Amino acid sequence: MRALSLLVTRRPWLVLLLWALLALLSAYPALLAPRYLSANPGELQHAESTQVTTLLRERFGETDTNTALLVTRLHPPLTTPEGQAAYNRFVSGLEQVPGVTRVLRAGAQGAVPTVSPDGTLALTVAQIPLREGASQTLARVRAYAAAAQSSVLDVRVTGGQAIADDFTALAESDTKRSEFAALPLTALVLLGVFGALVATALPLVVGVLSITMALAGLYGLAQITEVSTFAQSVITMLGLGAGIDYALLMVNRFREELGRGGPGDRVDARAAAARTVQTAGRSVLFSGLTVAIAMAALILPPIAFVRSMGLGGVLAVLLTVLASVTALPALLALLGERVNSPRLLRLTWSQSGAASGAWTAFARRVTARPWLAVTLSTLCLVVLALPAVQMQTGYAGAWGLTPGVESRDALVDVRELGAGGLLSQFEVIFDLGEERYGPADRARFQRVVAELRALPGVQAVISPFLTPADLAGAPGGGGVDVLGTLSLLTRRSFSADRHLLRVTVVPDRSLRADQIDPFEAQLRQTLAASGFRFLLGGAPIGEREFSRAITDALPTAVLTVFAATFLLLTVAFRSLLVPLKSIVMNTLTVGAAYGVVTLVVQRGVLAGPLGIPRDVGVLDSSLPLILFAVLFGLSMDYEIFLLSRVQEEVLRGHTNDEAVVLAVGRTARIITSAALIMFIVFCAFIAGRVVANKSIGLGLAVAVALDATLVRLVLVPAFLKLAGRWNWWLPPGLARRLPEIRVEH
């Protein structure tokens, strides 16, 4: 750190010129990045649902298995000649939309009800490409639906692709809105902390700079692999939150160094900036490394979609640290005393980095009764964490959007029709091996289809064996073309070589994530008894496989982060107890955040005031891993800020107890100010329209509030007091082998 501090403070103009050049080169790619993000989770290699999709494409010729569901409200109803004529014109126009390969009219879905009894509500299904061109085709369908609106016809579009595209668009707009909402409030907090405009502006510059460059990196990553739309949210949260926090710590330490001289003494600005890098810069470096390690946990699941969030987070944190220990000290070296101008607030504590008398007194009261402080604060965190025991995860689909979004509102109409199962279809592939389908297989095939139809919760089974319900038409629709339907069902039910058979099972409702497993279990039981070799796929199976892949990666990710953090903190603080204590206390904070999010999002407690729908029912499957990675890293920020100062005071010759009190007095105001800034940033995301983003914002806001108050200022000081000299104990053999990284004091 000494060499780095001398470099950035002796050649500040060169450092700033390099950063300005990088910022200019990053600006345009950063603006383009959101266009290349996706809400599509992708496919898992070798997963059963992926195998089914591949067979449907390669052996059945199904290239357009994606669908757009168009809900039409007709006035007059479909049962009247006028309504029928208006609907026919609408369907004819839809068939001409480029990219739409087939249109299934209302009433042509067999046993699935697609027309309301009074004929005012009708559901039309348009087949669109599965991958290439899916979003473009959907955009054309939506444009046509908007153009078709009239006093007779009202059209809304939903479906898997519509929901995914709405997620992408809303996540981007929510992130931008959160940035614009958080920055002014953050500036007010910084102004309250520093009392000067220049000092207030510096953390904001670091935050914006790191976000811009990280988004440019995200743009580059998107050219190689699919990048999650949530990666932008992660970068914004970390760039604004951690970037401003690190800069806040650095600027505060610089002002403290400037104030070390006596009245009338002038402290050299470059020496003060160098000293800041050697002390606060060391804390920022180790803190950033722990956050990066935690974010790297997102790289472990075998899903490109999730890995992109981890890579984006690591990139954002490393750039934030780099800017904080290079660009910021260079600016400080040039500014000197001007960092305190123009002074808008004349509060004593805002003019220097002096210790807070109030927080010092508070620390003495906490350490006077350490057992009481440890017991009560731990009990509080455990109670908050208890609801997490019943946490359920999965893909919420359209219910993961707030009311008022077209794809969600249209799905409510689909559910009212009783056709919600069209979004939760299960695809079954029977493999006859080397045998071709023949008369001997017909009876067995027909029997298993009948058994599937008889299962509870099954609305329809699409197969070559028609039932009277399959032949029923819509009210006023004139029935179904039997020969055309048979021809279509034959083509979709048999592979070209007749070695594979296919049926589609449609549930009687759109299955929520927590309803998929029992439905899947009864399907597998029936299929296993059929004697056929089979594969089970479809959207619900893909969703569960995706969720399990993330859930299965969580233990490995947690243990990896624990191990890496333990090693890093052992080297940083030359202690075994401090790293163990840090891991346990951070885990308590993460658990409390899990519990609150489960209580609000899954159970609906206080969901209304926070704008979260009460019918979500599950947490997004990626949420536990994302929350763990971000929370564990950010919680370690405050831990390192506090412990670095405790260690510094110990090395200056203070006793352990006095060092704890002095460290709290010196850092509490910065920790609480930094936490307030992060709290504002995270709360801004709660106001969005994507429930996953709202959940992340809620969990992070709760965790930061708890961590910076109850944990860092009560639990940690009390524990350090109880541990005494054991805080800094290290076995002699290990002490000789570890590199010695001393705090400059």
N, C-alpha and C positions, 0 to 999 in steps of 0.2 A: 504493500500500500504506500510505503514511503516513496518508492520510485515513481509510482503512478501520480502521487500527489505533486511531486516536483515537476513532472512532465506537463500536467494540465494547468499548473499555476504559473510556470515560467513561459509557456507558449500558448496563452489563452486564445489569442486571435487565430492561430492555426487550428486549434481544436474546434473553435466555433465555426470557422470556415468549412471544415470537413463536415460538421453536422448540418450546416445550412445546405451544402451541396447534396447530402443524402436526403434531406427533407424535400428538396425540390424534385429530385429524381423519384421520390416515393409518392408524391402528391397525386399524380394522375393514376397510377395503378391502384392506389388506395380508394379513389373515387369509383373505379371500375369493379373492385372486388365484390361488392354485394350482388352484382348481376350474375356472378358465377357460383353463388352459394345455392344449396339445395336442401329441401326437407325430406328428400327420398333417402331412407335408411340403407338402401342397397340390398344386396343379397349376400348370404353366407355361403362360401364355397363348401360343397359336399353336404349341405343341409338337405333334409328331405324335401322341403318346399321348393328349394332351388332345383332339385332333380326333377320334380313334377313340372315346373315351369319350362325346363329344358326339353323334356319329353313332349309337352304340348306344342312347343315351337317346332321341334325337329321331326317329330313322328306324326303329329296331328295337323301340322300346318297352321297352328294358331299363332299368328303374329300380332294380332290386335285383340289381346285379351283384356286390355284396359277399357274402362267404360266411363262415360259421363251420364249422370242421371239428371234429366230435365223434368222438373215439376211444373205443370201448367195448371193454372186456375182459369176456368172457362165460364164466361157469363155472356150468353146463355150456356147451359151445361151441354156436355157431350151427347146427351140423349136427345137433343133437339137437332133438326137439320142445320140450323145456323151454327150451332156449336160444333157439329161434326164437320161442316165445311171449313170452319176456321181452323180446326185441328188438322184436317187433311192438308190445308195449305202450309201450315207450320211444319208438318212432317216432310212434305215435299221439298221445302226449302232447306231443312236440316240435312236431308240426304245429299244435297248439292254442296255442302260445306267441305272444302278441301281437307283431306285427312280422315274424314268420317267414312268408315268402310261399310257400315251396316247400321240400320236403325230398326229397333224393335218397338213397334207401336204399342200404345196402351191397350191392354187386353190380350196381348200376344205372349204373355209370360206364363201361361198355363195356370197352375195352382197358386201362383203368387199374385195377390190382388194389386192391380196397378190403376184401377179406376174406383173412385169413391162411389157408394151406392146412389148418391144423388147426381153423379156425373159431373160435378163441378171441379173435381181434382183428378188429374191424370198424370201418369208417370211414363215417360219415354226414355228408352235406353239407347245411347249412341256408342258404338264401338269405335275406339280411337287407338293409335299406336301405343305399345307398352313402354317403349323407351325413347328412341330417336323421334323427335317431333311431337312428343306427347303434350308438352306444355304449349307449344305453338298451336297445335290443333285445338286444345282446350280453349285457348284465347280466342280462336276464331269461332268456336261454338258459343262462347260467352258473348262475343260481339253480335253474332246472329240472334241470340236470345234477347239481347237488349234491343236490337232493331225490330224484333217481332212483337215487342210489347204494344198493346193497344187496349182500348176499353173493353174488348172481348177477351183478350188473352194476356195473362200475366205469367212470366216464365222465370224460374230460378234454377240454378245449376249446382249440383253437388256430385259426390263420387270421390273415390280414392285420390285421383289426380287433382281434382278441384280442392280437396282438403289440403293436400301437400303443397299446392301452389299458394293457397291462402296462408299457410304456415310461413312459407318463405317470404312472401310480400309483407305480412304483418310483423314478422320478426325483424325485418330490416327497418320498417317505419317506426316500430316501437323503440328500437335501439337508438335511432336518430333523435326521436322525441325525448328519450331518457337523457341523452347527452345534453340537449338544449335545456332541459329542465334542471339537470343537476349542476351544470357549470355556474350559473348565477348564484345559486344557493351556496355552492362550495366557495365561491369567491367571497361571499359575505362572512362565512366562517373563518376563512384565512385572514380577512381583514380584521376580524375580532381578535385573532391570535397575534398578528404582527402589528396591527395598527398603522401599517404603511403600504402604499400602493405597489411599490416595486417588489417588496418581499411577498406581497399577496400574489403578484403576477407570476413569479418564478415557478412555483409548483404547478400552476395551470399550464405553463409553457412545456414543462417536462411531460405532463400527462398527455397533452395533445400531440406532442412530438412522438412519444412512444406508440400511441394509437395509430398515427399516420403510417409509421414505418412498419408496424406489425400488420396492418391491413394490406400494405403493399406486399409483404411476405405471404399473406394469405392468398392474394391474387396469383402469385407465382405457384403456390401449392395447388390452387384450383386448376392450373393448367396440366397438372400431373395426375391428380386423383379427385374423387368427389369430396367436396368440403361441406360440412354441416353449416346450415344457416345459424345455428347456435354458437358457432365459433366466433362470429362477429360480436355476439353479446358477451362472450367470455373475454375477448380482447378489450372491449370497452370497459367492462367491470374492472379488469385488472389494470388496464392502462390508466383509467381515471383514479381508481381506488388506491392501488399500490403506488402508482407513479406520483400522485400528489402526496401520499403518506411519506414516501422516501424523501421527496424534495422538502417536505415540511420538517422532517428530522434534520436534514442537512442545513437548511437555512437557519433553523433555530440554533444549531450548534455553532454555525458561523457567527451569528450575532452574539452568542455567548463568548466566543473567542475574541471578538472585537471588544467586548466589555471587560476583558481581563485586566487591561491597563488601569492605572489610577486616574483621578480627575485631571483632565488636560493632556494625558498621555495619548499618543497616537499609535495604535497597533497597526503594523504593516498588514495590508489586506491580503497580500499573496501568502504571507506566513500563516495568517488566520485561515485562509482557504485550504492550504496544505494540511494544517492541523485538523481541519474539519474532515478531510478525506481520510486521514489516518485514524480518526476515532469514529465519527458517525458513519463515514464511508465504509469502514469495516463492518459495522452493524448492518448497513444496507446490503453489502455484498453477501454476508452469510444469510441474511433474511431472504434475499432474492433467490439464493441457491436452494433454500428449503422450499420456497414457493414453487420454483421450477421443478424440483424433485417431486413435489406433490402433484403438479399438473402433468408430469410425465406418466403418472398412473393411468391417465386416459389413453396412453399409447398402447397399453397392454392388451385390451380386448381385440380380437381378430376382426374388427369392423372398421373399415376406412372412414366411415361417417363419424365414429367416436374418436378415432385417432386424430382426425383433423382438428377436433376441438383441443386435444392435448397438445398438438404441435403448435397451434395458434396461441394457446396459453403460455407455453414455454417460451415461444418467440417474444410475446408481449412482455413477459417478466424480465427476460435477459436484456431486451432493449431498454426497458425502464431502468434497470440497474446500471447499464452502461451509460445512459444519459445522466443519471443521478451522480455518478462518480467521475464523469468527464466534462460534459457540457455545462452542468450546473456549477461545479467548482470554478471552471474557467470564467463563467459570468460573474460569480461572486468575487473572484480575484480582481476583475476589472471594475466592479461596482464599489467595493469597499464600503465606506460609511453610507454611501448613497443607497444602499439596500434598505435603509430606514427612512427613506423619503419618498414622496411627501408624506409627512405624518398627519394622519387624519384622526387618529384616536390617541389620547394622552394617558391611557391607562398604564400604570407602572409596569405591570407584568407583560404588556405588549411591546415594551421598548427594549427588552434584553432577554437573554436566555436564563435569567436568574431563577433560583429554586423558588417554588411556591410554598409560602408559609402554611397555607391552609392544607395543602396536600401532605406536607411534612407532618403536621399535627395529626392528620387523619391516619397516616402510616404508623405513627406511634400508638394511636388507640388500637389499631388492628393488631399490631405485634404485641400489645400488652395482654391480649386474650387470644392467643393463636389457636388453641383447641376449639374454642367457640366459633371462630371465623372459618376454620377448615370444615368443621362439622356442618354448620348451617349452609354454607355456600355449596358444598358437595351434595347435600340433601336436596337443595333447590334444583341443581342441574339434573340429578337422577330423576326427580319427579317429572321435570319437563321432558325427559327422554322416554318415559314409560310408554306413551302412545306409539312410539316407533316399533314396538314389539309386534304390532298388528299391521305394519306397513304392507301394502300390496302395490306391486308395480306392473306396468304394461303399457300398451299403446292406447291412448285415450281417443284417438281419431278426431272427429269433428267436435266431440265433447271437450277436447282440449283447447277449443277456441271459445271466446266469450259470445254471448247472444248479440245479434246484430251483424254477424259475419254471414255472408250469403250461403256458403257451403254448410254451415251449421244450421241455419234457419230452415234451409230447404230439406235437410235431413230430418228435421222435426216433422215436416209434412210427409215425408216418405214413411216415417215411423207410424204416423196417424193412419196411413193407407194400409199398414200391415205388411209393407214390402221392405222393411229395414234389413231383412236377411240377405238382400241382394248385395250388401256391402260386407257380408260375413260368409261368403260361399266357401265350401270345402270341396276341393278337387280330389277325386279318387282315381288312381290308375291301377288297373288289374293287369298283371303280367302273365301271359300264357306260356312264356318260355319259347321253346322251339315250335310249339303247336300253333296252328292257325285256328281262329274262331270258327266253330262249326256247330251243327245241330246238337251235339252232345253237351256243348257248353251253354246253350241257350237257356235250358231250364235252371241251371245253377245261377246264371247271370240274372235271370228274371227273379229268382227267389231272393237273392241278396238285395236287389233293388226294392222288392216288396218289404223286406225286413228293415231296410233303411227308412222307407216311407213311414213305417209303423213306430219309429222311435219317437219318444217325447221331445217336443221342441222342433221337430222337422216339419217344415212347411211344404217343401216340394223336393223331389229328386228328378233332375233332368237326365233322362236316359232314352233309349230307343223304344221303351215300352210305355205307350200313352195310356192315360187314364181319362175318365170322363171330365175331370177337372182340367186336364191339359187341353181339352177340346173346347172348353167354354170360352166364349168371346166376351168382349167388354160390353157394357150396356150401350146399345145403339150401334155396336161395332159390326154386327153381321156375322159373328162367329169366326172360326179359325180356318185357314187353308190347310186341310188335313194332309194332302199330298205334299205340299211345300214343307209343312212342319216335319213330316216323316223323313223327307229327303235331308233336311237340315240336321235332324237329330242323328240320322245314320252317319252323316259325314263327321259330326263332332264326337260321336261315341266310339268309333273304331279307327285305329291307326291305318295308314295306307296298306300295310302288310298284314293286317288283321291279327297281329300278335299281341296288341295292347287294346284294352277296353277302358272306357272312361265314363264316369258318372259325376254329376255335380249335386252336392247336397246343400239345400238352401234352408237355413234356420228360420224360425217364425219371427225373429227379431234381429236387430243389429246387436251382436254380442259384445258386451263390454269385456275388457281384458280379464277381469276376475271371473267371467262366465265361460271362458273358452275351454279351460281344462276339463270341467265335468262333461261338456258337450263332446269334446274330443275323445274322452275316455269311452263313452258309450259307442261312438262311431268305431273306434279301434276294436272294441270287444265284438261288435257285430261283424266287422270285416275279417277279423281273425278266425271267426267260426265259419266263414264262407268256403274255406279251402283254397281260395285264390291267394297268390302272392300279390301284395299291394303296396302302393306308396300313397301317403296322405299329404296333400298340400293345400294351397289356397291362402288367402290373406290372413286368416286367423292363425294358421300354423306358422306362417312366416313371422308374424308378430311375436308369437310365443318363443320361437327359436331365437329371434333377435334379443328378446328380453333375457332369455336364459344365458345367452352368450355373454351379455354384460354382467348379469348377476354372478355367473361362474367366475368371471375375471375379478370380481370385487375382493375376495379374500387375498388373492395373490397381489393385487395392487396395494391393498392396505399393508400387508406384511412387508412388501418391498419399500414402501414409503417409510414405514416405521424403522426398518433396518438402515436405510440410507440417512434418514434424519438423525438417528442415534449416532451413527459414525461421524456425521458432520458436526453435530453439537459436542460430541466428545472431544473432537479436535479443537473446536472453537473455544470451549470453556474448560478443557482439561479436567473433566469431571465425569463420573458415571451416574450419579444421582440426578444431576440437573437434566440430562437428556431423558432419563426415564420419567422424571416428574413432568417434563414438558409434553411428552407423548401422551401420558395418562390424562393430563388436564386438557390438552387439545381434543382428545377423544371424547371427554365429557362435554365439551362445547359442541362438537359435531353431533353427538347423540341428542343433546337438547334441541338443536336446530332440526334434526330429523323428526323429533317428537312433535314440535310445533307445526311443522309443515304437514305431517300426517294428520294431525288434529284438524287443521284448517282445510286443506285441499281434499283429503280423503273422506273425512267425517263431516265436513261442512260447518264446523264450529267457527263463527265469526267470518265465514266466507263471504256473506253478502256485503258487509261494509268494505271489504277489500276488493270487491268486484270479481270474485272468483265464483263460477257457477257451482251449484250444490250437487249437480249430477255427474261430476267428473268420475268419482268413485275410486280412481287409482292414481298413483303418481307415475309420471313418465319413467320408463324403465332405465333411462340414462341418468335420472336425477340423483339417486344415491351416490353414484360414482362421481358425478360432476360436483355435487355438494361436498363430498369428502375431500376431493382434490383441492378445490378452491378454498374451502374452510380451513382445512388443516394447514395449508400454506399461509393464508392470511393470518390465522391465529398465531402462527409462529413468528410473524412480524413483531407483534407486541411483546411476545416472550423474549425475543432477542434484543429488542430495544431496551427492555427493563433489565435483563440479565447482564447485558454488556455494561450497563452503567453500574450495576452492583459489583461486577468483577473489577471495573475500573476503580471504584471506591475502595475495594479490598486491597488492590495493588498499591493504592496510595497510603495504606497503613491503617485504615479504619477497621474496627471489629466487624464481624459478620452482621450483627444486629444493627449497628449504626449504619453500615453500608446499605442495608436494605432500606432503612428509613430515608437516607439521603438520596438513594436512587429513585425512590417513589416521588420524593419532593421535586427532583429534577425532571423526571420523565412523565409524571401523571398528566400534566396539562397537555403535553404533546400527544400522549397516547389517547386521551379523551378527545382532543381536537381531531386527531387523525381518524378516530373511530366515528366521530360525528360526520366527517366528510364521507367516509365509506358508507355510513348509514344512509346519508342523503342519496348517494349514487345508487345504492341497492334499492332503496324505496322507490326511486324513479322507475325501476323496472316493474314494480308491482302494479303500476298504473297502465301497463300494456294490455294487449288483447290475446296474447298467447299464454295459456295457463302454465306451460312449462317454464317460460321466462318469468312469469309472476311467482311461481313456486321457488325458482332459484333466487330471485330478489328477496322474497320473504325469508327464506332460510338463511341467506347471507346477512340480511339486516338484523335478524334475531341473534344470530351467532356473534356478530360484531358488537352489538349492544351488550350482550352477556360477557363476552371475552374481555372487552376493554374496561369493564366496571367490576363485575362480580369476580371474575377469574384473575385478571392481571393486577387489580388493586386491592383485592381482599384475600383470595385463596392463595395466590403465589407468595405474597409477602409473609403471610402467616405460616405457610409451609417452610419457607426459607428460614424463618425464625426458629421453627421447631427442629429443623435439620442441623442448624448450627454449622460447625466445622465440617460436617459430612457433605455439605454442599460441594466442596471443592476437593473431595478425596479422590485420589487416583492411585491404583496400585503402583508401587515404585517401578516394577518391571515394565508396565505399560507406559508409565510416564517417560521412561528413557527412550522408548521406541516411537512415541508420537511426536510429530513436528510441533515445535513450540511457537504459537502465534500469540504474541503479547499485544495488549492494548497500549498504545502510546499514552503516557500519563505524566 
